[in-house]
Amino acid sequence: MSLIEAHALLWPPAETPSNLCHRPVALKLNVLTAIQRFPNINGMGSTKRIPSLRQLHAFHTVARLSSVTQAAVELHLSQSAVSIQIGELEARVGAPLVTRTGRGVRLTEAGQILQGYADQMLNLWTEASDEMASFVGQFSGVLRVGAVTTAEFWLPRLLVTFVNENPRVKIKLRVGKRDEIVSGLAAKEFDIAVTGQPPRDLAVSAFGFAKNPVGFLAAPGHPLMSQPNLTMAALADARLLVREPGSGTRTTVERLFREAGLRLRIGSELSSNESIKQMCAAGFGPAYLSLHTCVLEIKAGLLAILPIPNNPFEREWFVVRLASRLVPQVAAAFEHFLRIKGQSEILKQIPALRRPVLRKKLDHTENSRRACL
């Protein structure tokens, strides 16, 4: 007699599944567990079938590199040892995870699903290990930071300063457009982000830690440099060099023209600050840039700040993290470092951005303009 037949004897024939809820809970559980709807995953919850971190690590490395050979080199194991780990993991899962190809391996559908979970579990284990190390006084861990492209002109040196103070910390830095960094923060690809403007469509905790002077610049010989009473309206008729949609400076310059009731005329749209600087210095047209990106060009006389009222505009750099997430201690420590030392460290690197020097530049530009009247 089967288990289901045995349990069926406990109910009168007149009863239906709809009134099972009135029977004792233990009795209902017996009936449910007797029905094996998915025999291929029977026992998956057993601790005997839980994969080891070593197996997950081997699988994660093979999946990332698409090669058992390269994974073996990175893991300092033999190819056969890696293959055994993958085989044992497949046996525990109950499904093939990789398929051998002529040039390596590719993930099966099951492997693609497991890869996402393996990534989360290994990251969580790394984070837990770092937190335990910090708890016992060995401050360490991987600092995962996302930053907009403009920040790469000063952020790496701050990271070096932070690591010199905390030599057991490793850095994982991703630089990209503002939209990419916001998306990465939302997806928890990194713990904190450095940006010129906190996202509005994402619940974050943001703190402004340093000034970010942003303004309109041009080559010293550009006609706009000698134009009397230069205004934003004059820029609207110029061939302005701007970043591509999605960048922070592009969003800001669009807002400036919109608030002034002017139509933004784009001379060229470029994907890097370096390209904009070079075209601007060559006299193509004015540009809107963070002064962090062009300190050397200003000092060398290749670029100059346009004599527009309130130019350059003073923005802020923000350190941002998800409001709902408790970041690792190493990320919290770097966030504190930026709050306390960010502004002074940036000015150490780029003394030309100190306010008196900027004022001197503006005064020189104004005197040059008056001399042309």
N, C-alpha and C positions, 0 to 999 in steps of 0.2 A: 504494500500500500504506500502510495506517495505521501509526502508531507501535506500537499494540498488536499488530498482525499481525507487524510486524518483530521485536518482542521475543519473540513466541511462537515464532519459528523457533529461538531460542536454547535452547529446552527440548525434550527428547524428549517425545513424546506421552504416555508412561507416567507422567510426573511430574504431581503434583497440587499445589495451593496449599499443602497442609500441609507439604511439604518444601522450600518456597521459602527457609526460614530457613537452609538449608545452602548456599545460593548466595552469591556475593560480595555485600557490602553495596551497592556502587554499582549492581549489576545490579538489586537489589530496588528501590532508589530510583527508577531509571529507569521501572520498571513502575508504581510508585505515582504518580509525578508525571504519567505519561501518561494516567491516568484522571481526568478532570475531573468530579468528583462535584458540585461547586458552581460552575458556570460564572459565576454572577452575582457571585461574590466573587473571581474569578480576579485575581491581582495585588494583592490588598489589602495584602499585606505589603511591596509595593514602596514605596521612599521617595518615588516620584512621586505616590503616592496618599495619603500622610500629610497630614492637614489642618493648616493653619497655626493658631497660637494666636489670631490675629485672627479666623479663621473660627469657632473654638470659642467665643471670647469673644462674638462676635455671636450665635451660636446660643444660648449659655447665657443671655444677657440677654433675648433674645426669648422663650425658654422660661420664664424666671422672671417676666417681665412679661405674657406671653400677648399681646403686641402688638408689631408691627414699628414702629409710630409711636412708642410710648413708649421702645422700645429705641434708636431712632435719636436721640431727644432725650438719653437718658442717655449714649450713646456719642459724642455730638457729630458725628453723621454724617447724611447724607441717608437717606430711606427707601429710595431706589433702591440706595444703597451697601450698606445692610444686607441688602436682598433679594438682591443679587448675591453677598454673602458666604454667605448661606444656600444659594443655588443652587449655588455652587461646592462647598460642603460636601456637599450631596446628591449631586452628581455623583461626588465622590470616594468617598462611602460606597456609592453604588449603590442608594439607596432614598430615597423621600420622607421628610422628617423633620417637617414641619409641614403642617397643613391650614388654609387660610383659612376663617374663619367670618364671620358678619355683624358680630361685635363684636370681632374680633381673630384670633388663631390658636390652634390647639391642637396638641399633639404627636401624631404617629402612634405606633404601637407601636415602630417603630424609633427614633423621636425620644425616646421615654421611656427606652429602653435607653441611648442615647447620652448623654442628659442626665446620668445618674448618673456615667458615666465622664468627661464633660466637667467636671463639678463637681470630681471628684477630681484631674484633671489640672491644672486651673487653680489649685486650692488648693495643689497640690504645686509648681507653678511659682512662685506667690506666696511660698511658704515658702522655696523655693530662692533666690529673688531677695533675700528678707530676710536669709537666712543669708550670702549673698555680700556684701551691704551691711555686715553686722556684721563680717564677716571683714576687710574693708578699712577698718574703723574708723568706719563710718557706722551706728551702732546704730539700727535702725528695725524696722518690721514691724507686723503686726496682732496684738494681744493678744486671744486668744479665751478668755473666762472664762465659766464657768457658776457660778451661786450660788443657794443656797436663799433663799426670800423674806425670812427674818429678816435675812439679811446685807445686804439693800438699805438698811438703816437706817444703815450705816456704811461699806460697801465703796466706794460711788461716790467718797467723798472721798479714800480711799486711792488709788483709781485716778487721781484728779486729781493727787495728790502725785507719784505715779510718772510720770505723763505730763509734769508740769512738770520733772522731772529728766531725762526722755528725750523731748524735744519731737517727735521724728520717729516716735514710736509712736502707733498708732491703736488704739482700744478697740472690741471687739465683746463686749458683755455680755448674757448671757441669764439671767433670773431665773425660777425656777419651784419647784414642789414638789420635795422631795428625790428621789422616784422619777423625776421627769422629768429632773433634773440627772444622776442616775446613768446613766440610759438615754442621755442625750446624750453623756456622757463615754465610755461604751462604744462609741457609734457614731462617736466622734471628731469630734463637732460642735464641740467646743472642746477646748483643750489641757489646761487645768487647771480644777479646780472648788473652790469654797469651800463647806464643809458642816460641820454640827455633829457628824456621825458618819460615819466612813468606811464605805463599803459592804462587806458581808461576802461577797457572792456575786460579787465582781469583783476580779481581781488588780490591786491598786493600790499605789502608793507614797504614804503619807500622813504628814503632819507637823503636829503641833499647834503653833500659833504664837501663840494668844491665849486668854485666859479668856472664857468665855461664861456669865455668871451667869443661871440660869433658875430661876424660882420661882412660887409661888402668890401671887396678888394679889387684892385686893378693894377695893371702895369704902370709904373710911374709916368710913362709917356702917353698913356691913354688920354684921349680928349676929355673924358669925364673928370680927370684929376684937376683940370684947370677951369672947369665950368663954374661960373659964379652961382651962388645960392643953389647948390645942388640939392635936389629933393628925390624922394622915392618916385615921383612922377617921371623924372628924367630916366631913371633906371627901367621904368616900364617900357621905354622905347629902345632900350639897349639890348644887345644880344647876350643875355645873362647865361652864364654857365652854371648848371645845377646838377645835383645827383639824381639818380633814377628814383621812380616811385617806390615807396617803402622805406627809404632812408630817413633818419631823423631830421637832417638839415633840409631835405626837400619838403617835409611836412611843415617845418618852421617857416621857410621862406614863402610857401604858399599861403600860410596863415597871415604873414606880415602884409603881403599884397592884398589879400582879401580884406583885412581890417582897414587898410588904407583906401579901400574902394577902387583898387587898380587891377587891371588884367595883367597877369604874369606872362611875359613874352620869353619863351625859352629859346636861347640861341643854340645850345647843344646840351644834350643829356648824356652824362657819363657815369660809369659805374664805380669810379674810384676817385678819391681825393687827389691822388698824385696826378692823374690825367687832367683834372680841373686846374690844378696849380700850374702845370706846364703850359696849357693853352692860355690861361689867364696871363702868365708872365710873358708869353709870346705876343700879347696884345689883341687876342681875338675878341675879348669882351670882359666885363666885370664878372666876379664870382661871389658866391655866398658860401663862406667856409668858417669852420671853427679855427680860431687863431692858433690853437694847439697844433694844427696840421701844417702851419706855414711860418713858424717862428724863424727858421733859418733863412727862408726867402725874404722875409721882411728885413731881417738884419743885414742881408746881402744887398738890399735895394732892388730886388727883382719884383717885389710886390709892395704895394702901399695901401693903407686904409683910406677908402674914399671919404671925402669931407662932407658926410651927410649927418644931420643932427642925430645925436644919440648913438652914432655908429663908432665902435662896435657895440652890439647889444649884449648885455650880461645875462647869460643863462646859468643853469646849474647842472652839475653832474649828480646823478642819483645812484645809490645802491639799492637794488630792488630784490625782494624775495616774495614767495607766495605767502599770503596772510594765513592760510590754513595749515601751513607746513612748518614743523619744527626742524630747522636746518641742523646739520651736524656741527659739532663744536668748532671744527676747523673753519667752517664757513662763517659761523657766528664771530669767531675771533678776527677773521679778515674784515668782516663788516665793521666791527669795532675799530679795527686799525684804520679803515678808510674814514670813519667818523672823526677820529681823534687826530690822525696824521695826514689824511688825504690831501688837504689843501697845501700844507707846508711842504710835503714831499713833491707835489707837482711843481711848486715854485722853485724848489731846489734844482729840479731838472731843467726847468724852462724859466730862468730869471727874467727873460724879456717880456714875460706876461705879467710881471708886477705892474700894478696900476700906474705908478709914476712914469714908467717907461712908455706905457700906452698913451698916457696924456702927452708925453713929450712928442711921440709920433704924430698925434693928432694936431698938436700945436705947430709942428713943423709943416704938416700938410696945409693947415690953415694959412700960415704965413706965405707959403708958396702960392696958394690960390690968390691971396690979396696982392701979391707982387705982379700977378698977371692981369690985374684989373686996370 
